Amino acid sequence: MIDPSQVQSGFDSETLFNRRYIRYLLMSSIETGSLPLQITVPIPGPGGTPINVTIDLYVPTDYDRNYTPDAQASPPVNTSSQAFATEILFNDPTGGDLKVTMVANVTGFAPGQVVDIYMTFQLLVDTDENGNQSNARLSLTTVDVQGPMIQFILSTGQVTQQDIINIFRQFVDRDVPLSMVGSSVQKVEMQKLQGADIDTHVIAIYLNLILKNGPADDDIRGDRGDISNGINFLPDGDDIAFGMPSNIYNRLSTDAFERMAEETSEGSGSFTHPIPNPDDPDGDPLGRIRSITIRPKQSGGTFSDELEIVVDGEIIWDWTIFGVDVTPDPDFKLYITITPVITNGIISWDLSYDLDFDPVLKFLGNLIIAGLMTLLFVPTLGWGSLIVGGIGFALLYGMEEWIVEPLIANGIGDSAGMDTSFLDSIPNRLTIESRRWDPFYFTDHQIVAATDGMAFRDTGLGFSGQAKLDRVARFVTHIVARTEERNGDGEIIGLRYRVKDHTNSANDFVNHFAGTDRESFTQVTNDAETNLYALDLAEITGRIANGKLIPRILYLAQNVHIKDNQVEEIAAITNREVDEIINRLIDDFEEVKETEIRASDEDVLRDEALEELEEELDDTPTNDQVEERLQEKIDELVAEALDEYALDELDTDLEDAVREQTRFDMAPFEMGDLQLKKILLLYRFDLVIRKGKPYYRDRPDGYIPDNLMELPGFTPDDD
C-alpha cells in the first residue's frame, strides 16, 4: 500500500509500473495466441535466394495466473527464466526506452539463442475538437536487435541491421491499449522515472479526468498538473502503484453535484439540481439535491479505507392523496459507502447505504443511488439517465441488484466515447485485449494488481500490487432466446439462442491457447434460423451465475392461447428484437424512398443545389459541393416522408413483422420458472407464486380481472 501524500504532480491520478508489469503485458499476448511462438521469416541467402528460417520462441517460467490454463491448449515446448525479460532504459546508446530479451531455437543455430530487442515507447492518443483525449495506447517500436546470432548473420553480408530490425518489427511491434486511462479524459501524459535499481525503474502515467466545476455545460475544470513534480513512489517488491491526491475528493464532489444541474429555463443562467420523477421525467421533480460530499470514511476517528458519499437534499413534490397532505419530513441525507473487497489480492467493489430520512422515501434513496452510480461509473450519460431511461422502475420497487450490482461489477461497460469515470480510472485491472472464444461472451484478458489493500485517507487514495494474469467474462448483450427445447415428456430442457454475429471473422470458437475461455455449447443445424446455439438449463444458469450469458432478457407478451377460460400459453418476443424490427423497417423505408426520389427528381434537385450554391458562394461550386447539397435535399425529403410513414403505416407494418418473427411461446408456469432462474423477465406482468406454481398477473393478486386474457389470441403449432 502506498502513502498517497507522495502523489505530487498535481494531476488527478498517477500510475507507475515497472519492468515486470511490462513483461506481463507481453505474456498476455502469448496467452491469447496474438504473439505467435513460432515465426517463419525469409532471410536472403547466397546469391540473393531467400532462405526460410524458423524461430521457435521460449516462454517465461514466471507465470502468475488468476485462472487455470485451457487444458486443451498445447503446452509450451521450451521455457526459460530469461524469456521476455524486460528492462526500462535511460540514455541507452540505441535510443531505446525498453529492452526485451527473447530466447529462441533458430534454424541452423544452437538451441537457446538469446536476442535482445531494443524498443522505443510512445504515448499515442486521439484528440477531439474540445481537446479531450481518448484511445490512449503505448506504441512499441523496434529500433535495434542484438545478440551473438544477430552478429553472425550480419557477418555473412547477406542482410543489413535494418533488414533484421524490419523483420522483427513485423512480429514484435504493437500498440498496447492503456485501458487504465478509460474512454475520454482531459489529458494524459507519460514519463520514465528512475528507481534504486532496474526493478524499481518505472513508466509513469499522469491523468486528468473531465471534471465539472460549475453547472453550465462548458464549466469544465481547467488544465492542471506538471509531470516534472512527479516522483517514483513504487514500493519495493511491487509492480504497479496508483494514487490520487488529497484534493481529488473536493474535485469529485463538485463534479458529481454539478453533473446533476439543470437550467431552470433556456439561457437563464440559473440552475437547480433536481431529482427527476421517473413516471414523469419532464414534469415536476420529486426533490432537489443541496450538496454532495465525497470523502474517505472514518469510524471512531480512524480511516476505514472506504469511500463515503453524503447526499443532502429536500423533498419538493406535492404528496397530496385524496386531498390530504401526507408529505414526510422534507429534509433527508443519504450515506453511500463504496468498499474495496480484496479476494485473493484482487480488488472488487461493494456498495451499501444508510438512509437518514422517513422510511416512506426509501424508493427516493434508490433513485438517487441510481443517478449517482451513473455519474461514478458512466458520467457522460448524466444524472438521471438510469432513472428515466427505462431502468429506474427496478430501483423504484426495491430491486437494487438490477442496477447497483451490474454497475459495480462491470464499471463503465460498453461506453466507448464516454467520459472516464472516477472508479474506472483506478487501474486495478488493465485490459490488454478482448477475445470472443465463445458465442455468448467476450473474454477480457487483463493484467490485475494483486494487492493487500486500497487506501482511502485524508492525504489521498491509492494502492500498490504485483502483476498477475487474469481474464474476465463479459456477456454479449444482443443475445436473445428464440425458442425452447423439450424432452420426450414435453418438459423444457433448454433454449435456443440467437447469436446474430456468430460468423464474424474476429470470433474464434475453435482454437485453444493457454488463455482461451470457452464453455460447452451446441450449434443448431436443424432449424431454418442458421444463427442459433443451444444450451441446456444447467448450462444457462451456470453461465448466468458466472457472467457468461446475459440475464433477465426482457420479453414483451404479444399473444395468448386460451383454453377452458385459462391462459394456456404466452407468445412473447424480446424488446431488443422489436427495436431491431423498427430500425429495419425505417432503414428499408428510407432506402426505398431515396431510390424513388433519385429516380424521379434527382436532376431537378441537382439543378436547385447548383443554383443555391452559385448564389451563396458567388462562384462555381465543385462537384463535391453540389453532390453534398443534393444529398442534403434528398435527406430532407426522405425525412418528411418518414414522418408520414411513422404516423400512418409504421405501426401496422411493425405489428405484422413482430407477429411473423415471434416464436417464443410456452405455458405461463414455464415462463415463470425461467424468470425465477433469472433467464428472462416478462414486462408489465407480475410473477405470482401460488401453491408452489408460478403464473403471471398484471393486476394485484386477488383482483379478478386480468388484462393478460385480453391479448390477441394465437394457436400453437402443435394444436
GIHU-V304992 format. One record per pair of residues at least 12 apart in sequence whose ideal C-beta (glycine too) atoms are under 8 Angstrom apart, sorted by the first residue. I is the first residue (numbers start at 0). J is the second residue. If there is no record, write none. Layout:
# GIHU-V304992
i=I j=J
i=I j=J
This chain:
# GIHU-V304992
i=0 j=234
i=0 j=450
i=0 j=451
i=0 j=452
i=0 j=453
i=0 j=454
i=0 j=461
i=0 j=462
i=0 j=463
i=1 j=232
i=1 j=234
i=1 j=240
i=1 j=241
i=1 j=242
i=1 j=454
i=1 j=461
i=1 j=462
i=1 j=463
i=2 j=232
i=2 j=458
i=3 j=242
i=3 j=243
i=3 j=244
i=3 j=245
i=3 j=454
i=3 j=456
i=3 j=458
i=3 j=459
i=3 j=460
i=3 j=461
i=4 j=245
i=4 j=458
i=4 j=459
i=5 j=230
i=5 j=232
i=5 j=242
i=6 j=232
i=6 j=242
i=6 j=243
i=6 j=244
i=6 j=459
i=6 j=461
i=7 j=228
i=7 j=229
i=7 j=230
i=7 j=244
i=8 j=205
i=8 j=224
i=8 j=225
i=8 j=226
i=8 j=228
i=8 j=229
i=9 j=223
i=9 j=224
i=9 j=225
i=9 j=228
i=9 j=244
i=10 j=186
i=10 j=188
i=10 j=205
i=10 j=206
i=10 j=207
i=10 j=223
i=10 j=224
i=10 j=226
i=10 j=229
i=11 j=206
i=11 j=207
i=11 j=208
i=11 j=210
i=11 j=223
i=11 j=224
i=11 j=243
i=11 j=244
i=11 j=247
i=11 j=250
i=11 j=424
i=12 j=205
i=12 j=206
i=12 j=208
i=12 j=241
i=12 j=242
i=12 j=243
i=12 j=247
i=12 j=424
i=13 j=203
i=13 j=204
i=13 j=205
i=13 j=206
i=13 j=229
i=13 j=232
i=13 j=241
i=13 j=242
i=13 j=243
i=14 j=179
i=14 j=203
i=14 j=204
i=14 j=206
i=14 j=239
i=14 j=240
i=14 j=241
i=14 j=426
i=15 j=192
i=15 j=201
i=15 j=202
i=15 j=203
i=15 j=204
i=15 j=231
i=15 j=232
i=15 j=233
i=15 j=239
i=15 j=240
i=15 j=241
i=16 j=201
i=16 j=202
i=16 j=233
i=16 j=238
i=16 j=239
i=16 j=240
i=16 j=466
i=17 j=87
i=17 j=194
i=17 j=198
i=17 j=199
i=17 j=200
i=17 j=201
i=17 j=202
i=17 j=233
i=17 j=237
i=17 j=238
i=17 j=239
i=18 j=84
i=18 j=85
i=18 j=86
i=18 j=87
i=18 j=197
i=18 j=198
i=18 j=200
i=19 j=85
i=19 j=198
i=19 j=238
i=19 j=465
i=19 j=466
i=20 j=238
i=20 j=239
i=20 j=446
i=20 j=466
i=21 j=85
i=21 j=87
i=21 j=97
i=21 j=202
i=22 j=59
i=22 j=61
i=22 j=83
i=22 j=84
i=22 j=85
i=22 j=466
i=23 j=238
i=23 j=446
i=23 j=466
i=23 j=467
i=23 j=468
i=24 j=175
i=24 j=431
i=24 j=446
i=25 j=83
i=25 j=85
i=25 j=99
i=26 j=58
i=26 j=59
i=26 j=62
i=26 j=83
i=26 j=468
i=27 j=431
i=27 j=432
i=27 j=444
i=27 j=445
i=27 j=446
i=27 j=468
i=27 j=514
i=28 j=173
i=28 j=431
i=28 j=432
i=29 j=58
i=29 j=83
i=29 j=513
i=30 j=68
i=30 j=444
i=30 j=468
i=30 j=512
i=30 j=513
i=30 j=514
i=31 j=432
i=31 j=434
i=31 j=444
i=31 j=512
i=31 j=514
i=31 j=515
i=32 j=510
i=32 j=512
i=33 j=432
i=34 j=170
i=35 j=170
i=36 j=55
i=36 j=56
i=36 j=58
i=36 j=75
i=37 j=53
i=37 j=54
i=37 j=55
i=37 j=56
i=38 j=53
i=38 j=54
i=38 j=56
i=38 j=170
i=39 j=51
i=39 j=52
i=39 j=53
i=39 j=54
i=40 j=52
i=40 j=54
i=40 j=166
i=40 j=169
i=42 j=152
i=42 j=157
i=42 j=158
i=42 j=166
i=43 j=157
i=43 j=158
i=43 j=162
i=44 j=157
i=45 j=157
i=51 j=106
i=52 j=105
i=52 j=106
i=52 j=107
i=53 j=105
i=53 j=106
i=54 j=103
i=54 j=104
i=54 j=105
i=54 j=106
i=55 j=76
i=55 j=77
i=55 j=103
i=55 j=104
i=55 j=105
i=56 j=77
i=56 j=82
i=56 j=101
i=56 j=102
i=56 j=103
i=57 j=75
i=57 j=77
i=57 j=78
i=57 j=79
i=57 j=81
i=57 j=82
i=57 j=101
i=57 j=102
i=57 j=103
i=57 j=104
i=57 j=111
i=58 j=75
i=58 j=77
i=58 j=78
i=58 j=79
i=58 j=82
i=58 j=83
i=59 j=78
i=59 j=79
i=59 j=80
i=59 j=82
i=59 j=83
i=59 j=84
i=60 j=78
i=60 j=79
i=60 j=80
i=60 j=82
i=61 j=80
i=62 j=468
i=63 j=449
i=63 j=465
i=63 j=466
i=63 j=467
i=63 j=468
i=64 j=467
i=64 j=468
i=64 j=469
i=65 j=343
i=65 j=345
i=65 j=447
i=65 j=467
i=65 j=468
i=65 j=469
i=65 j=470
i=66 j=468
i=66 j=469
i=66 j=470
i=66 j=514
i=66 j=516
i=68 j=513
i=68 j=514
i=69 j=511
i=69 j=512
i=69 j=513
i=69 j=514
i=69 j=515
i=69 j=516
i=69 j=517
i=71 j=511
i=71 j=515
i=72 j=511
i=72 j=512
i=72 j=513
i=72 j=515
i=73 j=511
i=77 j=102
i=77 j=104
i=77 j=110
i=77 j=111
i=79 j=102
i=79 j=111
i=81 j=100
i=81 j=102
i=81 j=113
i=82 j=100
i=82 j=101
i=82 j=102
i=83 j=99
i=83 j=100
i=83 j=101
i=84 j=99
i=84 j=100
i=85 j=97
i=85 j=98
i=85 j=99
i=85 j=100
i=86 j=98
i=86 j=197
i=86 j=200
i=87 j=191
i=87 j=197
i=87 j=200
i=87 j=201
i=87 j=202
i=88 j=117
i=89 j=191
i=89 j=193
i=89 j=200
i=91 j=117
i=93 j=117
i=93 j=142
i=93 j=143
i=94 j=117
i=94 j=119
i=94 j=142
i=94 j=143
i=95 j=117
i=95 j=118
i=95 j=119
i=95 j=142
i=95 j=143
i=96 j=118
i=96 j=119
i=96 j=120
i=96 j=191
i=97 j=117
i=97 j=118
i=97 j=119
i=97 j=120
i=97 j=139
i=98 j=115
i=98 j=116
i=98 j=117
i=98 j=118
i=99 j=115
i=99 j=116
i=99 j=118
i=99 j=171
i=100 j=113
i=100 j=114
i=100 j=115
i=100 j=116
i=101 j=113
i=101 j=114
i=101 j=115
i=101 j=116
i=102 j=114
i=105 j=148
i=108 j=148
i=108 j=151
i=112 j=146
i=112 j=147
i=112 j=148
i=113 j=146
i=113 j=147
i=113 j=148
i=114 j=144
i=114 j=145
i=114 j=146
i=114 j=148
i=114 j=149
i=115 j=144
i=115 j=145
i=115 j=146
i=116 j=141
i=116 j=143
i=116 j=144
i=116 j=167
i=116 j=171
i=117 j=141
i=117 j=142
i=117 j=143
i=117 j=144
i=117 j=145
i=118 j=139
i=118 j=140
i=118 j=141
i=118 j=142
i=118 j=171
i=118 j=172
i=119 j=139
i=119 j=140
i=119 j=142
i=120 j=137
i=120 j=138
i=120 j=139
i=120 j=140
i=120 j=202
i=121 j=137
i=121 j=138
i=121 j=140
i=122 j=135
i=122 j=136
i=122 j=137
i=122 j=138
i=122 j=177
i=122 j=187
i=122 j=188
i=122 j=189
i=122 j=204
i=123 j=135
i=123 j=136
i=123 j=137
i=123 j=138
i=123 j=174
i=124 j=136
i=124 j=187
i=127 j=183
i=130 j=185
i=131 j=183
i=131 j=184
i=131 j=185
i=131 j=209
i=132 j=183
i=132 j=184
i=132 j=185
i=132 j=186
i=132 j=187
i=133 j=182
i=133 j=183
i=133 j=184
i=133 j=416
i=134 j=176
i=135 j=176
i=135 j=177
i=135 j=180
i=135 j=184
i=135 j=187
i=136 j=174
i=136 j=175
i=136 j=176
i=136 j=177
i=137 j=174
i=137 j=175
i=137 j=177
i=137 j=189
i=137 j=202
i=138 j=174
i=138 j=175
i=139 j=171
i=139 j=172
i=139 j=173
i=139 j=174
i=139 j=175
i=140 j=168
i=140 j=172
i=141 j=164
i=141 j=167
i=141 j=168
i=141 j=171
i=141 j=172
i=142 j=164
i=143 j=160
i=143 j=164
i=144 j=160
i=144 j=163
i=144 j=164
i=144 j=167
i=149 j=163
i=175 j=431
i=176 j=430
i=176 j=431
i=176 j=432
i=177 j=204
i=177 j=429
i=178 j=428
i=178 j=429
i=178 j=430
i=179 j=204
i=179 j=206
i=179 j=424
i=179 j=426
i=179 j=429
i=180 j=204
i=180 j=206
i=180 j=419
i=180 j=424
i=181 j=411
i=181 j=419
i=181 j=420
i=181 j=423
i=181 j=424
i=182 j=411
i=182 j=414
i=182 j=415
i=182 j=416
i=182 j=417
i=182 j=418
i=182 j=419
i=182 j=423
i=183 j=209
i=183 j=379
i=183 j=416
i=183 j=417
i=183 j=418
i=183 j=419
i=184 j=206
i=184 j=207
i=184 j=208
i=184 j=209
i=184 j=418
i=184 j=419
i=184 j=424
i=185 j=207
i=185 j=208
i=185 j=209
i=185 j=210
i=185 j=219
i=185 j=220
i=185 j=222
i=186 j=206
i=186 j=207
i=186 j=222
i=186 j=224
i=187 j=204
i=187 j=205
i=187 j=206
i=187 j=207
i=188 j=204
i=188 j=205
i=188 j=224
i=188 j=226
i=189 j=202
i=189 j=203
i=189 j=204
i=189 j=205
i=190 j=202
i=190 j=203
i=190 j=205
i=190 j=226
i=190 j=229
i=191 j=203
i=192 j=229
i=192 j=230
i=192 j=231
i=193 j=231
i=194 j=231
i=194 j=233
i=195 j=235
i=198 j=235
i=199 j=231
i=199 j=233
i=199 j=235
i=201 j=231
i=201 j=233
i=201 j=240
i=203 j=226
i=203 j=229
i=203 j=231
i=205 j=224
i=205 j=226
i=205 j=229
i=206 j=424
i=207 j=222
i=207 j=223
i=207 j=224
i=208 j=254
i=208 j=418
i=208 j=419
i=208 j=421
i=208 j=424
i=209 j=378
i=209 j=418
i=209 j=419
i=210 j=250
i=210 j=251
i=210 j=253
i=210 j=254
i=211 j=253
i=211 j=254
i=211 j=257
i=211 j=258
i=212 j=250
i=212 j=253
i=212 j=254
i=212 j=257
i=213 j=257
i=214 j=257
i=214 j=260
i=214 j=262
i=214 j=270
i=214 j=272
i=215 j=260
i=215 j=262
i=215 j=268
i=215 j=270
i=218 j=257
i=220 j=250
i=220 j=254
i=233 j=463
i=234 j=463
i=236 j=465
i=237 j=463
i=237 j=464
i=237 j=465
i=238 j=448
i=238 j=464
i=238 j=465
i=238 j=466
i=239 j=426
i=239 j=448
i=239 j=463
i=239 j=464
i=239 j=465
i=239 j=466
i=240 j=461
i=240 j=462
i=240 j=463
i=241 j=425
i=241 j=426
i=241 j=427
i=241 j=448
i=241 j=461
i=241 j=462
i=241 j=463
i=242 j=459
i=242 j=460
i=242 j=461
i=243 j=459
i=243 j=460
i=243 j=461
i=244 j=459
i=245 j=457
i=245 j=458
i=245 j=459
i=247 j=459
i=247 j=460
i=248 j=293
i=248 j=294
i=248 j=295
i=251 j=293
i=251 j=421
i=252 j=291
i=252 j=292
i=252 j=293
i=252 j=294
i=254 j=374
i=254 j=378
i=255 j=291
i=255 j=293
i=255 j=308
i=255 j=371
i=255 j=374
i=255 j=375
i=256 j=272
i=256 j=288
i=256 j=290
i=256 j=291
i=258 j=374
i=258 j=378
i=258 j=381
i=258 j=382
i=259 j=272
i=259 j=273
i=259 j=288
i=259 j=291
i=259 j=370
i=259 j=374
i=259 j=382
i=259 j=383
i=260 j=272
i=261 j=273
i=271 j=287
i=272 j=287
i=272 j=288
i=272 j=289
i=273 j=285
i=273 j=286
i=273 j=287
i=273 j=288
i=274 j=286
i=274 j=287
i=274 j=288
i=274 j=312
i=274 j=363
i=274 j=366
i=274 j=367
i=274 j=370
i=274 j=383
i=275 j=383
i=275 j=386
i=275 j=387
i=276 j=316
i=277 j=366
i=277 j=386
i=277 j=387
i=277 j=391
i=277 j=392
i=277 j=395
i=280 j=383
i=280 j=386
i=280 j=387
i=283 j=315
i=283 j=316
i=283 j=317
i=284 j=315
i=284 j=316
i=285 j=314
i=285 j=315
i=285 j=316
i=285 j=363
i=285 j=366
i=286 j=312
i=286 j=313
i=286 j=314
i=286 j=315
i=286 j=316
i=286 j=329
i=286 j=331
i=286 j=363
i=287 j=312
i=287 j=313
i=287 j=315
i=288 j=310
i=288 j=311
i=288 j=312
i=288 j=367
i=289 j=311
i=289 j=312
i=289 j=313
i=290 j=309
i=290 j=310
i=290 j=311
i=291 j=308
i=291 j=309
i=291 j=310
i=291 j=311
i=291 j=371
i=292 j=308
i=292 j=309
i=292 j=311
i=293 j=306
i=293 j=307
i=293 j=308
i=293 j=309
i=294 j=306
i=294 j=307
i=294 j=309
i=295 j=307
i=295 j=455
i=295 j=456
i=295 j=457
i=295 j=460
i=296 j=336
i=296 j=455
i=302 j=454
i=302 j=455
i=302 j=456
i=302 j=457
i=303 j=455
i=304 j=339
i=304 j=452
i=304 j=453
i=304 j=454
i=304 j=455
i=304 j=456
i=305 j=336
i=305 j=337
i=305 j=338
i=305 j=339
i=305 j=455
i=306 j=336
i=306 j=337
i=306 j=338
i=306 j=455
i=306 j=460
i=307 j=334
i=307 j=335
i=307 j=336
i=307 j=337
i=308 j=333
i=308 j=334
i=308 j=335
i=308 j=336
i=308 j=337
i=308 j=371
i=309 j=332
i=309 j=333
i=309 j=334
i=309 j=335
i=310 j=332
i=310 j=333
i=310 j=334
i=310 j=335
i=310 j=367
i=310 j=371
i=311 j=331
i=311 j=332
i=312 j=330
i=312 j=331
i=312 j=332
i=312 j=333
i=312 j=367
i=313 j=329
i=313 j=330
i=313 j=331
i=314 j=326
i=314 j=327
i=314 j=329
i=314 j=330
i=314 j=331
i=314 j=360
i=314 j=363
i=315 j=329
i=327 j=356
i=327 j=357
i=327 j=359
i=327 j=360
i=328 j=356
i=328 j=357
i=330 j=356
i=331 j=354
i=331 j=355
i=331 j=356
i=331 j=357
i=331 j=360
i=331 j=363
i=331 j=364
i=332 j=355
i=332 j=356
i=333 j=352
i=333 j=353
i=333 j=354
i=333 j=355
i=333 j=356
i=333 j=364
i=333 j=367
i=333 j=368
i=334 j=352
i=334 j=353
i=334 j=354
i=334 j=355
i=335 j=350
i=335 j=351
i=335 j=352
i=335 j=368
i=335 j=371
i=336 j=350
i=336 j=351
i=336 j=352
i=336 j=353
i=337 j=349
i=337 j=350
i=337 j=375
i=337 j=422
i=338 j=350
i=338 j=351
i=339 j=452
i=339 j=453
i=341 j=450
i=341 j=451
i=341 j=452
i=341 j=453
i=343 j=449
i=344 j=449
i=344 j=450
i=344 j=451
i=344 j=464
i=344 j=465
i=344 j=467
i=345 j=427
i=345 j=447
i=345 j=448
i=345 j=449
i=345 j=450
i=345 j=467
i=345 j=469
i=346 j=425
i=346 j=427
i=346 j=448
i=346 j=450
i=346 j=453
i=346 j=462
i=347 j=407
i=347 j=408
i=348 j=407
i=348 j=422
i=349 j=407
i=350 j=368
i=350 j=372
i=350 j=403
i=350 j=407
i=352 j=364
i=352 j=368
i=361 j=397
i=362 j=394
i=362 j=395
i=362 j=396
i=362 j=397
i=365 j=394
i=365 j=395
i=365 j=397
i=365 j=399
i=366 j=386
i=366 j=391
i=366 j=394
i=366 j=395
i=368 j=394
i=368 j=399
i=368 j=402
i=368 j=403
i=369 j=385
i=369 j=386
i=369 j=390
i=369 j=391
i=369 j=394
i=369 j=402
i=370 j=382
i=370 j=383
i=370 j=384
i=370 j=385
i=370 j=386
i=372 j=385
i=372 j=402
i=372 j=403
i=372 j=406
i=372 j=407
i=373 j=385
i=373 j=406
i=374 j=420
i=375 j=406
i=375 j=420
i=375 j=421
i=375 j=422
i=376 j=406
i=376 j=407
i=376 j=410
i=376 j=411
i=376 j=412
i=376 j=420
i=376 j=422
i=376 j=423
i=377 j=406
i=377 j=411
i=377 j=412
i=377 j=414
i=377 j=417
i=377 j=420
i=378 j=417
i=378 j=418
i=378 j=419
i=378 j=420
i=379 j=414
i=379 j=416
i=379 j=417
i=379 j=418
i=380 j=417
i=385 j=402
i=390 j=402
i=401 j=551
i=408 j=546
i=409 j=473
i=410 j=422
i=410 j=423
i=411 j=423
i=412 j=473
i=413 j=476
i=425 j=462
i=426 j=448
i=427 j=447
i=427 j=448
i=427 j=450
i=427 j=453
i=427 j=462
i=427 j=464
i=428 j=445
i=428 j=446
i=428 j=447
i=428 j=448
i=428 j=469
i=428 j=471
i=429 j=445
i=429 j=446
i=429 j=447
i=430 j=443
i=430 j=444
i=430 j=445
i=431 j=444
i=431 j=445
i=431 j=446
i=432 j=444
i=433 j=473
i=434 j=507
i=434 j=514
i=434 j=515
i=435 j=475
i=435 j=503
i=435 j=505
i=435 j=506
i=435 j=507
i=435 j=508
i=436 j=507
i=436 j=508
i=436 j=515
i=436 j=516
i=436 j=517
i=437 j=508
i=437 j=516
i=437 j=517
i=437 j=518
i=437 j=520
i=437 j=547
i=438 j=475
i=438 j=496
i=438 j=498
i=438 j=501
i=438 j=506
i=438 j=508
i=438 j=520
i=438 j=532
i=439 j=474
i=439 j=475
i=439 j=478
i=439 j=496
i=439 j=498
i=439 j=518
i=439 j=520
i=439 j=532
i=439 j=534
i=439 j=542
i=439 j=547
i=439 j=548
i=439 j=549
i=440 j=472
i=440 j=473
i=440 j=474
i=440 j=475
i=440 j=542
i=440 j=546
i=440 j=547
i=440 j=548
i=441 j=472
i=441 j=473
i=441 j=474
i=441 j=475
i=442 j=470
i=442 j=471
i=442 j=472
i=442 j=473
i=442 j=514
i=442 j=515
i=442 j=516
i=443 j=470
i=443 j=471
i=443 j=472
i=443 j=473
i=444 j=468
i=444 j=469
i=444 j=470
i=444 j=514
i=445 j=468
i=445 j=469
i=445 j=470
i=445 j=471
i=446 j=466
i=446 j=467
i=446 j=468
i=446 j=469
i=447 j=466
i=447 j=467
i=447 j=468
i=447 j=469
i=448 j=462
i=448 j=463
i=448 j=464
i=448 j=465
i=448 j=466
i=448 j=467
i=449 j=464
i=449 j=465
i=449 j=466
i=449 j=467
i=450 j=462
i=450 j=463
i=450 j=464
i=450 j=465
i=451 j=464
i=468 j=514
i=470 j=514
i=470 j=516
i=471 j=546
i=472 j=516
i=472 j=545
i=472 j=546
i=472 j=547
i=473 j=546
i=474 j=542
i=474 j=546
i=474 j=547
i=474 j=548
i=474 j=549
i=475 j=498
i=475 j=549
i=476 j=549
i=477 j=499
i=477 j=500
i=477 j=575
i=478 j=496
i=478 j=497
i=478 j=498
i=478 j=548
i=478 j=549
i=478 j=552
i=479 j=496
i=479 j=497
i=479 j=552
i=479 j=573
i=479 j=575
i=479 j=576
i=480 j=494
i=480 j=495
i=480 j=496
i=480 j=497
i=480 j=552
i=480 j=573
i=480 j=663
i=480 j=678
i=480 j=679
i=481 j=495
i=481 j=496
i=481 j=497
i=481 j=528
i=481 j=531
i=481 j=662
i=481 j=663
i=482 j=494
i=482 j=495
i=482 j=662
i=482 j=663
i=483 j=495
i=483 j=663
i=483 j=665
i=483 j=669
i=484 j=533
i=484 j=535
i=491 j=536
i=491 j=665
i=491 j=669
i=491 j=672
i=491 j=673
i=492 j=535
i=492 j=536
i=493 j=533
i=493 j=534
i=493 j=535
i=493 j=536
i=493 j=538
i=493 j=539
i=494 j=533
i=494 j=534
i=494 j=536
i=494 j=539
i=494 j=673
i=494 j=678
i=495 j=523
i=495 j=526
i=495 j=531
i=495 j=532
i=495 j=533
i=496 j=531
i=496 j=532
i=496 j=533
i=496 j=534
i=497 j=528
i=497 j=530
i=497 j=531
i=498 j=530
i=498 j=531
i=498 j=532
i=499 j=530
i=501 j=522
i=501 j=530
i=501 j=532
i=502 j=530
i=518 j=538
i=518 j=541
i=518 j=542
i=518 j=547
i=519 j=538
i=520 j=532
i=520 j=533
i=520 j=534
i=520 j=538
i=521 j=533
i=521 j=534
i=534 j=548
i=536 j=676
i=539 j=676
i=539 j=678
i=540 j=676
i=540 j=677
i=540 j=678
i=543 j=676
i=543 j=677
i=543 j=678
i=550 j=677
i=550 j=678
i=551 j=674
i=551 j=677
i=551 j=678
i=551 j=679
i=551 j=680
i=552 j=573
i=552 j=575
i=552 j=678
i=552 j=679
i=552 j=680
i=553 j=573
i=553 j=574
i=553 j=575
i=553 j=679
i=553 j=680
i=553 j=682
i=554 j=571
i=554 j=572
i=554 j=573
i=554 j=574
i=554 j=663
i=554 j=670
i=554 j=679
i=554 j=680
i=554 j=681
i=554 j=682
i=555 j=571
i=555 j=572
i=555 j=573
i=555 j=574
i=555 j=577
i=555 j=682
i=555 j=683
i=556 j=569
i=556 j=570
i=556 j=571
i=556 j=681
i=556 j=682
i=556 j=683
i=556 j=684
i=556 j=707
i=556 j=710
i=557 j=570
i=557 j=571
i=557 j=572
i=557 j=657
i=557 j=658
i=557 j=661
i=557 j=710
i=557 j=711
i=558 j=570
i=558 j=658
i=558 j=661
i=558 j=664
i=558 j=710
i=558 j=711
i=558 j=712
i=558 j=713
i=559 j=707
i=559 j=708
i=559 j=710
i=559 j=711
i=559 j=712
i=559 j=713
i=560 j=664
i=560 j=712
i=560 j=713
i=560 j=714
i=560 j=715
i=560 j=718
i=561 j=708
i=561 j=712
i=566 j=667
i=566 j=695
i=566 j=707
i=566 j=708
i=567 j=666
i=568 j=664
i=568 j=665
i=568 j=666
i=568 j=667
i=568 j=713
i=568 j=715
i=569 j=664
i=569 j=665
i=569 j=666
i=569 j=667
i=569 j=670
i=569 j=681
i=569 j=695
i=569 j=707
i=570 j=661
i=570 j=662
i=570 j=663
i=570 j=664
i=570 j=713
i=571 j=661
i=571 j=663
i=571 j=664
i=571 j=670
i=571 j=681
i=572 j=657
i=572 j=660
i=572 j=661
i=572 j=663
i=573 j=663
i=574 j=682
i=576 j=657
i=576 j=660
i=577 j=653
i=577 j=657
i=580 j=653
i=580 j=656
i=580 j=657
i=580 j=660
i=581 j=649
i=581 j=653
i=583 j=656
i=584 j=649
i=584 j=652
i=584 j=653
i=584 j=656
i=585 j=641
i=585 j=649
i=588 j=640
i=588 j=641
i=588 j=644
i=589 j=637
i=589 j=641
i=592 j=636
i=592 j=637
i=592 j=640
i=592 j=641
i=593 j=633
i=593 j=637
i=596 j=633
i=596 j=636
i=596 j=637
i=597 j=633
i=600 j=636
i=601 j=629
i=601 j=633
i=604 j=629
i=604 j=632
i=604 j=633
i=605 j=625
i=605 j=629
i=607 j=632
i=608 j=625
i=608 j=628
i=608 j=629
i=608 j=632
i=609 j=625
i=611 j=628
i=612 j=624
i=612 j=625
i=612 j=628
i=664 j=713
i=664 j=715
i=667 j=693
i=667 j=694
i=667 j=695
i=668 j=692
i=668 j=693
i=668 j=694
i=670 j=695
i=671 j=686
i=671 j=688
i=671 j=692
i=671 j=693
i=671 j=694
i=671 j=695
i=672 j=693
i=674 j=686
i=674 j=693
i=675 j=693
i=681 j=695
i=683 j=697
i=684 j=696
i=684 j=697
i=684 j=707
i=685 j=697
i=685 j=699
i=685 j=700
i=687 j=700
i=695 j=707
